[in-house]
Amino acid sequence: MKAKFLCYLPYRVVTGLLIIMCLHSPGFSQAGKVGSLAYLKARNGIGGFTLGGVLTGEQEQSLAYLDGEGSKPDADSCITYEYHSEKPIELEGGLTASHICVRTYDHKVVNIYVFFNRDQGYKMLSKFLHWYGTFTAKPNDYQDVYMWESRTVKLLLSFHPDDEQGIAVYTSVPLTNTLNARNAKRLSQLLTSNQ
């Protein structure tokens, strides 16, 4: 009986140690944890819009083409829609937006633009710090511009005293990379055809 117990002990100890190590590794334990960039990646959007996702039928019914441009794509072949409401749009965590714009490529969400009243700026910053942790960049010490950057999602928060509205821009990094590669290829083809 003792010999049998000793044979299984190393296996169980090693298995237990592996499980403990996995649970405490940064990649595993941070997945979706509030107060980290992993939470930004896990949420992957705001206000019911998901980066890289396709707009739902209900979302499409609530959106209109920006500035009445129709379905005319921009230089990146993206189409921008606007969600405008008579009253402020309720977001998660008690945040409100005056309106939201969504930029899509091939029916997938590339950017989510959240516009809010400037006086909500510090409340927005406080929520983002709580949700996503400390910002990864602050381009200018004298302006209220904050950035959170991960491998899959970027977030820019900007609100200035001179502006009526602030903006939070969520960006899909993989879709942006696809657009940049596509544009570089088109430029290269254009240059070689002109030679």
C-alpha positions as CSV (number, residue, x, y, z in Angstrom):
1,M,0.0,0.0,0.0
2,K,2.8,2.4,0.9
3,A,4.6,1.6,-2.4
4,K,1.5,2.2,-4.4
5,F,1.0,5.6,-2.6
6,L,4.6,6.7,-3.3
7,C,4.2,5.8,-7.0
8,Y,1.3,8.2,-7.4
9,L,2.7,10.9,-5.2
10,P,5.1,12.3,-7.8
11,Y,2.4,12.3,-10.5
12,R,-0.1,14.1,-8.3
13,V,2.5,16.6,-7.0
14,V,3.7,17.4,-10.5
15,T,0.1,17.7,-11.8
16,G,-0.8,20.0,-8.9
17,L,2.3,22.2,-9.4
18,L,1.5,22.5,-13.1
19,I,-2.1,23.5,-12.4
20,I,-0.9,26.1,-9.8
21,M,1.7,27.5,-12.3
22,C,-0.9,27.8,-15.0
23,L,-3.4,29.6,-12.8
24,H,-0.7,32.1,-11.7
25,S,0.9,32.8,-15.0
26,P,0.3,36.3,-16.3
27,G,-1.3,35.2,-19.5
28,F,-3.8,32.9,-17.8
29,S,-4.7,34.8,-14.7
30,Q,-5.1,38.2,-16.5
31,A,-7.6,37.0,-19.1
32,G,-10.5,39.4,-18.8
33,K,-9.5,40.7,-15.4
34,V,-10.9,44.2,-14.6
35,G,-8.2,46.8,-14.4
36,S,-6.0,45.3,-17.1
37,L,-5.4,45.5,-20.9
38,A,-6.7,41.9,-21.0
39,Y,-10.1,43.3,-20.0
40,L,-10.0,45.8,-22.9
41,K,-9.2,42.8,-25.3
42,A,-11.9,40.7,-23.7
43,R,-14.6,43.4,-24.0
44,N,-13.5,44.3,-27.5
45,G,-15.9,47.3,-27.8
46,I,-18.5,49.3,-26.0
47,G,-22.3,50.0,-26.2
48,G,-23.1,46.7,-27.7
49,F,-20.8,47.1,-30.7
50,T,-17.9,44.6,-31.0
51,L,-14.7,45.2,-33.0
52,G,-14.3,42.8,-35.8
53,G,-17.9,41.7,-35.5
54,V,-20.7,42.1,-37.9
55,L,-23.5,44.6,-37.1
56,T,-26.6,42.9,-35.9
57,G,-29.9,43.5,-37.7
58,E,-31.2,45.5,-34.7
59,Q,-28.0,47.7,-34.8
60,E,-28.3,48.2,-38.5
61,Q,-31.9,49.5,-38.1
62,S,-30.7,52.1,-35.6
63,L,-27.9,53.4,-37.8
64,A,-27.8,55.9,-40.6
65,Y,-25.1,56.7,-43.1
66,L,-22.9,59.5,-41.7
67,D,-23.8,62.9,-43.1
68,G,-26.1,61.4,-45.6
69,E,-23.2,60.1,-47.8
70,G,-25.1,57.0,-48.7
71,S,-23.2,53.8,-48.9
72,K,-20.2,55.6,-50.5
73,P,-17.0,54.1,-49.0
74,D,-14.1,56.2,-47.9
75,A,-10.5,56.0,-49.2
76,D,-10.0,52.7,-47.2
77,S,-13.2,51.2,-48.6
78,C,-14.9,51.6,-45.2
79,I,-18.4,52.8,-44.6
80,T,-19.2,55.0,-41.5
81,Y,-22.6,54.8,-39.8
82,E,-24.0,57.1,-37.1
83,Y,-26.3,56.2,-34.2
84,H,-28.1,59.3,-33.1
85,S,-30.6,59.4,-30.3
86,E,-32.9,62.2,-29.0
87,K,-31.6,61.5,-25.5
88,P,-28.1,60.6,-24.3
89,I,-27.1,56.9,-25.0
90,E,-26.7,54.8,-21.9
91,L,-23.4,52.8,-21.9
92,E,-22.0,50.4,-19.4
93,G,-20.9,51.6,-16.0
94,G,-23.2,54.7,-15.9
95,L,-21.5,56.4,-18.8
96,T,-23.5,58.3,-21.4
97,A,-22.7,59.2,-25.0
98,S,-24.3,62.0,-27.1
99,H,-23.9,59.8,-30.2
100,I,-21.9,56.9,-31.6
101,C,-20.4,56.3,-35.0
102,V,-19.3,52.9,-36.3
103,R,-16.8,52.5,-39.2
104,T,-17.0,49.1,-41.0
105,Y,-14.9,47.3,-43.6
106,D,-16.4,44.4,-45.4
107,H,-19.4,44.5,-42.9
108,K,-16.9,44.2,-39.9
109,V,-16.5,46.9,-37.3
110,V,-13.1,48.6,-37.6
111,N,-13.7,51.6,-35.3
112,I,-16.3,52.6,-32.7
113,Y,-16.4,56.4,-32.1
114,V,-18.1,57.4,-28.8
115,F,-18.8,61.1,-28.5
116,F,-19.7,62.5,-25.1
117,N,-20.1,65.9,-23.4
118,R,-16.7,67.3,-22.4
119,D,-17.8,67.6,-18.8
120,Q,-18.1,63.8,-18.7
121,G,-14.3,63.5,-19.6
122,Y,-12.9,62.8,-16.2
123,K,-15.8,60.4,-15.4
124,M,-14.9,58.5,-18.7
125,L,-11.2,58.5,-17.8
126,S,-12.0,57.2,-14.3
127,K,-14.1,54.4,-15.7
128,F,-11.5,53.5,-18.3
129,L,-8.7,53.4,-15.6
130,H,-10.9,51.2,-13.5
131,W,-11.7,48.8,-16.4
132,Y,-8.5,48.8,-18.4
133,G,-5.8,49.8,-15.9
134,T,-3.2,52.6,-16.4
135,F,-3.1,54.0,-19.9
136,T,-0.1,52.8,-22.0
137,A,0.6,56.2,-23.5
138,K,-0.1,59.9,-22.9
139,P,1.1,61.7,-26.0
140,N,1.1,65.2,-24.5
141,D,1.4,66.1,-20.8
142,Y,-0.6,69.3,-21.3
143,Q,-3.6,67.7,-23.0
144,D,-6.2,65.3,-21.9
145,V,-5.4,62.5,-24.4
146,Y,-4.9,59.0,-23.2
147,M,-4.2,55.7,-25.0
148,W,-4.5,52.1,-24.2
149,E,-2.9,49.7,-26.7
150,S,-3.0,46.0,-26.9
151,R,-2.2,43.6,-29.7
152,T,-5.8,43.4,-30.7
153,V,-7.6,46.6,-29.5
154,K,-6.5,50.2,-29.2
155,L,-8.4,52.9,-27.3
156,L,-7.9,56.6,-27.5
157,L,-9.7,59.0,-25.1
158,S,-9.5,62.7,-25.8
159,F,-11.3,65.7,-24.3
160,H,-10.2,69.3,-24.4
161,P,-11.5,72.3,-22.5
162,D,-12.0,74.2,-25.8
163,D,-14.2,71.5,-27.4
164,E,-17.9,70.9,-26.6
165,Q,-17.4,67.1,-27.0
166,G,-14.9,64.5,-26.1
167,I,-14.3,61.3,-28.0
168,A,-13.3,57.7,-27.2
169,V,-12.1,55.7,-30.2
170,Y,-12.0,51.9,-30.1
171,T,-9.9,50.4,-33.0
172,S,-9.5,46.8,-34.2
173,V,-5.8,46.3,-34.6
174,P,-6.1,43.2,-36.9
175,L,-8.6,44.9,-39.2
176,T,-6.5,48.1,-39.3
177,N,-3.4,46.0,-40.2
178,T,-5.5,44.4,-43.0
179,L,-6.5,47.8,-44.3
180,N,-2.9,49.1,-44.1
181,A,-1.5,46.0,-46.0
182,R,-4.2,46.4,-48.6
183,N,-3.4,50.1,-49.1
184,A,0.3,49.4,-49.3
185,K,-0.3,46.8,-52.0
186,R,-2.6,49.1,-53.9
187,L,0.1,51.9,-53.7
188,S,2.8,49.5,-54.8
189,Q,0.7,48.4,-57.8
190,L,0.0,52.0,-58.7
191,L,3.7,53.0,-58.6
192,T,4.8,50.0,-60.7
193,S,2.0,50.6,-63.3
194,N,3.2,54.2,-63.6
195,Q,6.8,53.3,-64.4
